[in-house]
Amino acid sequence: MEAGPLPGPVPGTTPGTTPDVPPGAAADGDRPLRIALLTYKGNPFCGGQGVYVRHLSRELVRLGHRVEVIGAQPYPVLDEGEDLRGLGLTELPSLDLYRSPDPFRTPKRDEYRDWIDALEVATMWTGGFPEPVTFSLRARRHLRARRGDFDVVHDNQTLGYGLLGDLGAPLVTTVHHPITVDRRLELDAAPDWKRRASVRRWYAFTRMQKRVARRLPSILTVSGTSRQEIVDHLGVRPDRVDVVHIGADTNLFSPDPAVPEVPGRIVTTSSADVPLKGLIHLVEALAKVRTENPAAHLVVVGKRAEDGPVAQAIEKYGLEGAVEFVKGITDEELVDLVRSAQIACVPSLYEGFSLPAAEAMATGTPLLATTGGAIPEVAGRDGDTCLAVPPGDAGALAAGLTRLLDDPELRARLGAAGRARVLAKFTWARAAQGTAELYRAAIDRSAGRGAARATAHGHALPTAGAAARGEVAGPQPESRATC
């Protein structure tokens, strides 16, 4: 079903439509934009994509724009408030084949609606991951039916075939990092040929994402490291990739001296058996640390795997009482958990940005992090705003943990410096400003192409800038998402 804008329908609108942009200017002095923000997975409590959509949409509305989030299950959870009446949600349901508690389910006959549903099930049955392509096809159908409702379409890493061609508005795509990196790391960690074959089939959609990415006119990414990976792994021209750093909610993630520090507490955010996250190396490091500091213990924000390398390591080192997994906690509970820790740790082998690092630093909790991927861009220099160690090195992690646990002055200095770094560089307000600038550029480019086509047919059109600012009455030049 499709729902109207949240927290309630805006007067003069109907469910599933974007409200008219109010008169006046956005924060940048230009015309407010009507933005369609697409996300094929929107859960803001599990995974970075939902967090990105939630916070970016809020800050874009606070800049004066209208944002309609269009998403599939798990549906995005958007912020509410009197200042956010320009923020809405339209549900674009899939068959939800991976839902809890019955993942990889077979739908009943009456659940099938069309050929896209059949494609979704067939891809799952053959071991693939269908959601990027099937969501993109549904999104294209939805957007074409609502031509003229949006000034720009912003895709959050779907990179599906359905987003090629004319969507009725210029397309900007966020790629947090190429999923080919995850594929490579999982293949490296696979114990046998059967597991490697399964990984290759599951990640078959990355071939589509490569093909689509090369045809997109505008890609936005979250770090310089991710930008280089997109160029190298996906074959995108460098001049088509722009960097806009994301950040932490620094009002929520903030220091609070009233929250007591728990001696020996180490906090990390991780999926238990995703090799990319490096949790097994942190578990091994904890075992080393506890030989000298028995109070050291680890709280993992994420789902515990009942079997697998991490569970086996916990049993092997006798850490059953020293490693706790928590999930389904509120934002406020998460913040207080991070505040209570003596150390926040990011043990990942690779990150395209690392929101957990930025959020931990924003609370004033000292950070121990690897140098995997873009983490150094966020965490800063070793000894200045964090302690940095090589990825995949349990011994180096153990040494860093021990050093921080034994030195309260170092913890205080790094915590204060980390908070200052996030405030200066990594906030959602700054991310929204940079993203809105890229929207304007995409609209200008699209209008310019329309003008060139019209001139070739003997029709003069207004300048791209005037069209983007809405200074021209009547229909705007038709845009295309392909290059």
C-alpha positions in Angstrom: 0.0 0.0 0.0 1.1 3.6 -0.4 0.9 6.0 2.5 0.8 9.8 2.3 3.3 12.1 3.9 4.1 11.7 7.6 3.2 12.7 10.3 -0.1 13.3 8.4 -1.4 14.4 5.0 -0.5 17.9 4.2 -3.6 20.0 3.3 -4.3 20.0 -0.4 -2.6 16.6 -1.1 -3.7 13.1 -1.7 -2.0 9.9 -0.4 1.0 9.0 -2.4 1.6 12.4 -3.8 4.3 15.0 -2.9 2.9 18.3 -1.5 3.5 21.4 -3.5 6.6 23.3 -2.5 5.6 26.3 -0.4 6.4 29.8 -1.7 9.7 31.3 -0.7 13.3 30.1 -0.9 15.2 27.2 0.6 18.1 27.9 3.0 20.5 28.4 0.0 18.3 31.2 -1.3 17.2 29.2 -4.3 13.8 27.6 -5.1 12.8 24.7 -2.8 13.1 21.3 -4.4 10.7 18.3 -4.5 12.8 15.3 -3.9 12.1 11.6 -4.3 14.5 9.6 -2.1 14.5 5.9 -2.9 15.7 3.1 -0.6 15.2 -0.6 -1.2 16.0 -1.2 2.5 15.0 1.4 5.0 15.4 -0.1 8.5 17.1 2.7 10.5 18.1 0.4 13.4 20.1 -2.2 11.4 22.5 -1.1 8.6 23.7 2.2 7.4 21.3 2.7 4.5 18.3 3.3 6.8 20.3 5.6 9.0 21.3 7.6 6.0 17.8 8.0 4.7 16.4 8.9 8.1 18.9 11.7 8.9 19.4 13.0 5.4 15.7 13.4 4.7 15.2 15.2 8.0 18.0 17.8 7.3 16.9 18.3 3.7 13.4 19.3 4.9 14.9 21.6 7.5 16.7 23.3 4.6 13.3 24.1 3.1 12.9 21.2 0.6 10.1 18.7 0.3 11.2 15.0 0.6 9.2 12.0 -0.2 10.9 8.8 0.8 9.9 5.8 -1.3 10.9 2.5 0.2 10.4 -1.2 0.6 10.4 -3.5 3.6 11.8 -3.0 6.2 10.1 0.4 5.7 12.0 3.5 6.7 11.2 5.2 10.0 11.2 8.9 9.5 11.5 11.7 12.1 8.4 13.7 13.0 7.8 17.2 14.2 6.1 20.5 13.3 9.2 21.5 11.3 9.1 18.3 9.3 5.7 18.5 7.6 7.5 18.5 4.2 8.7 14.9 4.9 6.6 12.0 3.7 6.8 8.2 3.2 5.4 6.2 0.3 5.5 2.4 0.8 6.5 0.4 -2.3 6.1 -3.1 -1.0 8.1 -6.1 -2.1 7.1 -9.7 -1.2 9.4 -9.3 1.9 11.0 -12.6 1.4 13.6 -12.2 4.1 11.4 -11.0 6.9 11.7 -12.3 10.4 10.8 -14.9 11.6 10.4 -16.7 8.3 13.3 -15.7 5.9 13.5 -17.3 2.5 9.8 -17.9 2.6 7.7 -19.1 -0.3 4.7 -16.7 -0.9 1.2 -17.9 -1.1 -0.4 -17.8 -4.6 -2.7 -14.8 -3.8 0.4 -12.7 -2.9 1.6 -12.6 -6.5 0.6 -9.3 -8.2 2.7 -9.2 -11.4 5.7 -10.5 -13.2 8.1 -8.5 -10.9 6.9 -10.6 -8.0 7.5 -13.8 -10.0 11.1 -12.5 -10.8 11.7 -11.8 -7.1 10.7 -15.3 -6.0 12.6 -17.1 -8.9 15.8 -15.2 -8.1 15.5 -16.2 -4.4 14.8 -19.8 -5.3 18.0 -19.9 -7.3 20.2 -18.5 -4.5 20.3 -14.9 -5.7 19.4 -11.6 -4.0 16.6 -10.0 -6.0 15.7 -6.8 -4.1 17.9 -4.3 -5.9 16.5 -5.2 -9.4 12.9 -5.7 -8.3 12.7 -2.5 -6.3 14.2 -0.6 -9.2 11.6 -1.9 -11.5 8.7 -1.0 -9.2 10.2 2.4 -8.5 10.5 3.1 -12.3 6.8 2.2 -12.8 5.8 4.4 -9.8 7.9 7.4 -10.9 6.7 7.3 -14.5 3.1 7.3 -13.3 3.9 10.5 -11.3 5.8 12.5 -13.9 6.1 16.1 -12.9 5.8 15.5 -9.1 9.6 15.7 -8.5 12.5 17.9 -9.4 15.1 15.3 -8.7 15.2 11.5 -7.9 17.8 10.4 -5.4 18.6 6.6 -5.3 20.2 5.2 -2.2 22.5 2.4 -3.7 19.8 0.4 -5.5 21.7 0.6 -8.8 19.1 -1.5 -10.5 18.2 -1.7 -14.2 14.9 -0.1 -13.6 16.6 3.2 -12.8 18.1 3.6 -16.3 16.2 5.6 -18.8 13.6 8.4 -18.3 12.3 8.7 -14.7 10.7 12.0 -15.2 13.4 13.9 -13.3 17.2 13.9 -13.1 18.7 11.0 -11.1 21.4 11.3 -8.4 22.7 8.0 -6.9 24.4 7.4 -3.6 26.9 4.6 -3.5 28.2 4.2 0.1 30.8 1.7 -1.1 30.9 -0.9 -3.9 29.3 -4.1 -2.7 32.0 -5.9 -4.7 34.2 -5.2 -1.7 31.9 -7.2 0.6 31.9 -10.0 -2.1 35.6 -10.2 -2.2 36.0 -10.4 1.6 33.3 -13.1 1.9 35.0 -15.1 -0.8 38.3 -14.8 1.0 36.7 -16.1 4.2 34.7 -19.0 2.6 36.0 -22.3 4.0 35.2 -24.5 0.9 34.1 -24.5 -2.7 30.4 -24.9 -1.8 30.4 -21.7 0.3 32.3 -19.8 -2.4 29.7 -20.9 -5.0 26.9 -19.7 -2.7 28.6 -16.4 -2.2 29.1 -15.9 -5.9 25.4 -16.6 -6.6 24.2 -14.3 -3.8 26.3 -11.4 -5.0 25.4 -11.9 -8.7 23.5 -8.6 -8.5 26.8 -6.8 -8.3 27.3 -7.4 -12.1 24.1 -5.4 -12.6 25.3 -2.7 -10.3 28.5 -2.3 -12.3 26.7 -2.0 -15.5 24.2 0.5 -14.1 26.8 2.6 -12.3 28.8 3.2 -15.5 25.7 4.7 -17.2 24.8 7.1 -14.4 25.4 10.8 -14.9 25.9 11.6 -11.2 27.1 9.5 -8.3 27.5 10.7 -4.7 29.6 8.9 -2.2 30.5 9.4 1.4 34.4 9.4 1.4 37.4 9.8 -0.7 38.2 6.1 -0.2 34.8 5.0 -1.5 35.2 7.4 -4.5 38.4 5.6 -5.5 36.8 2.2 -5.0 33.9 3.2 -7.2 36.3 4.2 -9.9 38.4 1.1 -9.6 35.8 -1.6 -8.9 32.8 -0.2 -10.9 34.6 1.5 -13.7 32.9 4.9 -13.3 34.6 7.9 -14.7 36.2 10.0 -11.8 34.5 13.2 -13.0 31.1 11.7 -12.3 31.7 10.9 -8.6 31.4 13.5 -5.9 32.1 13.2 -2.2 29.7 14.4 0.5 30.7 13.3 3.9 27.9 12.1 6.2 28.0 12.3 9.9 26.5 11.9 13.4 23.4 13.4 15.0 25.5 15.5 17.3 22.6 16.6 19.4 21.7 13.0 20.2 25.2 11.6 20.3 26.7 13.9 22.8 28.6 13.6 26.1 26.7 13.3 29.4 28.7 13.2 32.6 25.6 11.9 34.4 26.0 8.5 32.7 28.4 6.4 34.8 31.4 4.9 33.1 31.5 1.1 33.5 35.1 -0.1 34.2 36.4 -2.3 31.4 33.5 -1.8 29.1 34.2 -1.9 25.3 31.4 -1.3 22.8 31.3 -2.1 19.1 28.6 -2.2 16.4 28.8 -5.3 14.3 27.1 -8.2 12.5 28.5 -11.3 14.1 29.7 -13.3 11.1 30.1 -10.6 8.4 33.9 -10.9 7.6 34.0 -7.2 6.6 33.2 -6.1 10.2 36.2 -7.9 11.8 34.4 -8.9 15.0 36.3 -12.2 15.3 39.6 -10.2 15.6 38.2 -8.1 18.4 37.0 -11.2 20.2 40.5 -12.7 20.0 41.9 -9.4 21.2 39.6 -9.4 24.2 40.8 -12.8 25.2 44.4 -11.5 25.3 43.4 -8.3 27.2 41.6 -10.3 29.9 44.7 -12.2 30.9 45.9 -8.9 32.5 42.6 -7.0 32.9 39.8 -9.5 33.9 37.3 -6.6 34.1 37.5 -6.1 30.3 34.3 -7.1 28.6 32.6 -6.4 25.2 29.1 -5.3 24.4 28.2 -5.9 20.7 25.4 -3.9 19.2 24.1 -6.4 16.7 22.6 -9.9 16.4 24.4 -12.8 17.9 25.1 -15.8 15.6 24.4 -19.1 17.3 27.1 -20.8 15.3 29.9 -19.7 13.1 33.5 -18.3 13.6 32.6 -15.7 16.2 30.5 -18.1 18.3 33.3 -20.7 18.1 35.9 -18.1 19.2 33.8 -17.0 22.2 33.6 -20.7 23.3 37.2 -21.4 22.5 38.5 -18.6 24.7 35.9 -19.0 27.5 34.3 -15.6 26.9 30.7 -16.6 27.3 30.3 -14.2 30.3 32.5 -11.4 28.8 30.8 -10.9 25.4 27.2 -9.6 25.3 25.0 -9.0 22.2 22.2 -6.4 22.3 19.7 -5.6 19.5 16.5 -3.8 19.1 17.5 -0.9 21.5 16.3 2.6 21.1 18.5 5.5 20.0 18.6 6.8 23.5 19.6 3.4 24.9 22.4 3.1 22.2 23.7 6.6 23.1 23.8 5.8 26.8 25.5 2.4 26.1 28.3 4.2 24.2 28.6 6.9 26.9 29.0 4.2 29.5 31.9 2.5 27.7 35.6 3.2 28.4 36.4 2.4 24.7 34.4 2.4 21.5 36.0 0.0 18.9 35.6 -0.3 15.2 37.5 -3.5 14.2 36.3 -3.5 10.5 38.5 -4.8 7.7 36.9 -2.2 5.5 34.3 0.7 5.8 33.1 3.1 3.2 32.6 5.7 5.9 31.9 4.2 9.4 28.9 5.9 11.1 29.7 4.0 14.4 33.0 5.7 14.5 31.6 9.2 14.0 28.7 8.5 16.5 31.1 7.2 19.2 33.4 10.2 18.8 30.5 12.5 19.0 29.7 11.2 22.5 33.2 11.9 23.7 34.0 8.2 24.1 37.6 7.4 23.1 37.9 5.4 19.8 40.1 2.5 18.9 39.7 1.8 15.2 41.5 0.0 12.3 42.7 1.8 9.2 40.4 -0.3 7.0 38.9 1.6 4.0 37.7 5.1 4.9 37.9 4.8 8.7 41.0 7.1 8.9 39.1 9.8 7.0 36.5 9.8 9.8 38.6 8.9 12.9 41.6 11.1 12.2 45.3 10.6 13.0 46.5 8.0 15.4 47.2 9.6 18.8 45.4 12.8 17.9 41.7 11.9 17.8 41.8 8.1 18.1 44.1 5.1 18.4 44.6 3.5 15.0 45.7 -0.1 14.2 46.0 -2.3 11.1 42.9 -4.2 10.1 42.8 -7.9 10.9 45.5 -7.7 13.6 44.2 -9.1 16.9 47.5 -8.4 18.6 47.4 -4.7 17.7 43.8 -4.4 18.8 44.7 -6.0 22.1 47.6 -3.6 22.6 45.4 -0.6 21.9 42.7 -1.8 24.2 45.2 -2.3 27.0 46.8 1.1 26.5 43.4 2.9 26.7 42.1 0.9 29.7 45.3 1.7 31.6 45.4 5.4 30.8 42.4 7.6 31.9 44.1 10.8 30.8 44.6 9.4 27.3 41.0 8.4 27.1 39.8 11.9 28.2 42.1 13.6 25.7 41.1 11.4 22.7 37.4 11.6 23.6 37.4 15.4 23.7 39.4 15.6 20.4 37.1 13.1 18.7 34.0 15.1 19.6 35.6 18.3 18.3 36.5 16.6 15.0 33.0 15.4 14.4 31.5 18.8 15.2 33.8 20.4 12.7 33.5 17.9 9.8 30.8 15.3 10.1 27.2 16.5 10.8 24.0 15.7 9.0 23.3 19.4 8.4 26.5 19.7 6.4 25.7 16.5 4.5 22.3 17.8 3.5 23.8 21.1 2.3 26.3 19.3 0.1 23.7 16.9 -1.2 21.3 19.7 -2.1 24.1 21.4 -4.1 24.6 18.2 -6.1 20.8 18.1 -6.8 21.0 21.6 -8.2 23.9 20.7 -10.4 22.1 17.6 -11.7 19.0 19.7 -12.5 21.2 22.2 -14.3 22.9 19.5 -16.4 19.6 17.9 -17.3 18.0 21.3 -18.3 21.1 22.0 -20.4 20.8 18.8 -22.3 17.1 19.6 -22.9 18.0 23.0 -24.1 20.6 21.5 -26.6 18.0 19.1 -28.0 15.4 21.8 -28.3 17.9 24.2 -30.0 18.7 21.5 -32.5 15.0 21.4 -33.4 14.8 25.2 -33.7 13.3 25.9 -30.3 15.0 28.3 -27.8 14.7 27.4 -24.2 15.6 29.4 -21.0 19.0 28.8 -19.3 19.5 25.8 -17.1 19.9 27.9 -14.1 16.6 29.7 -14.6 14.8 26.4 -15.2 16.3 24.9 -12.0 15.2 27.9 -10.0 11.6 27.7 -11.3 11.7 31.1 -13.0 10.1 29.8 -16.1 6.4 29.1 -16.4 5.1 26.0 -18.2 6.7 22.5 -18.6 10.4 22.1 -18.0 12.7 20.3 -20.4 12.4 16.5 -20.3 15.3 14.9 -18.5 17.0 11.6 -18.9 19.0 9.6 -16.3 21.3 8.0 -18.9 24.4 9.6 -20.1 
